[in-house]
Amino acid sequence: MNCGEDIYPENITRMDVLRWRRHIITEKGLSKQILNNKVAHMHAIFNHTIKYKLISERENPFKLVVVKPDIKRKKH
C-alpha cells in the first residue's frame, strides 16, 4: 500500500495497519495516545462494516493494534 493510493476497506490487511501505525509514530511524530484514539475509531468503523456485511466477513485488521502510551511522570 502506497500513500495516495486508492484502497478499499476489504483490501486492508493487518500488515497494512501495522505499517500505518509505524508511519504515524515515527514519520508523523504523533503521540501514542493519538494513535490509540485513531485505532479505536477505525476498529469501531470496521466492526460496523463487518456486522452489517458492508465488507466480507473476516477478522478486524485493527484488532489488538494499540500501543502502550508513554508513562506520564508526576510533577512534584
DOROLO-545297 format. One line per 5 residues: number of its first residue (from 1); their letters; for each residue x, y, z of C-alpha. Coordinates in steps of 0.001 Angstrom, whole numbers, padded with zeros to 6 digits, always signed. Example, Ala and Ser with C-alpha at 12.3 -4.5 7.8 and 13.67 -1.06 7.14 Angstrom:
DOROLO-545297
1) AS) +012300,-004500,+007800  +013670,-001060,+007140
//
This chain:
DOROLO-545297
1) MNCGE) +000000,+000000,+000000  +001406,+003381,-001023  +000353,+006814,+000214  -002248,+008384,-002011  -003196,+005026,-003499
6) DIYPE) -006905,+004173,-003639  -007520,+001292,-001265  -010813,-000340,-000444  -011632,-001366,+003139  -011946,-005024,+002086
11) NITRM) -008323,-004985,+000936  -006801,-003609,+004145  -004748,-006217,+005955  -003313,-006352,+009440  +000121,-005768,+007882
16) DVLRW) -001169,-002533,+006270  -002415,-001391,+009670  +000922,-002166,+011343  +002803,-000206,+008634  +000370,+002678,+009079
21) RRHII) +000933,+002555,+012864  +004709,+002774,+012399  +004276,+005660,+009921  +002055,+007600,+012355  +004509,+007249,+015243
26) TEKGL) +007885,+007538,+013515  +007332,+009720,+010460  +004407,+011885,+011535  +005630,+012101,+015127  +002177,+011793,+016649
31) SKQIL) +001846,+010561,+020206  +000902,+007006,+021080  -002238,+008338,+022736  -003368,+009969,+019477  -002581,+006769,+017585
36) NNKVA) -004640,+004701,+020033  -007533,+007122,+019556  -007324,+006760,+015763  -007105,+002956,+016058  -010164,+002865,+018343
41) HMHAI) -012184,+004807,+015779  -011045,+002667,+012850  -011700,-000502,+014877  -015279,+000654,+015517  -015831,+001530,+011852
46) FNHTI) -014552,-001876,+010726  -016722,-003642,+013332  -019744,-001806,+011938  -018917,-002654,+008318  -018373,-006326,+009193
51) KYKLI) -021527,-006544,+011334  -023728,-005078,+008605  -021974,-007056,+005870  -020754,-003967,+004048  -017468,-005821,+003551
56) SEREN) -016820,-009547,+003540  -016846,-011095,+006994  -013361,-011504,+008378  -011299,-010503,+011381  -010977,-006798,+012028
61) PFKLV) -007460,-005715,+010916  -007384,-003129,+013730  -007907,-005740,+016453  -005156,-005602,+019114  -003173,-002865,+017349
66) VVKPD) -002985,-000434,+020292  +000333,+000880,+021551  +001153,+001280,+025229  +001166,+005014,+025918  +004204,+006627,+027493
71) IKRKK) +004030,+006821,+031273  +003451,+010357,+032459  +005629,+011307,+035358  +004033,+013219,+038180  +005376,+016675,+038872
76) H) +006331,+017229,+042486
//
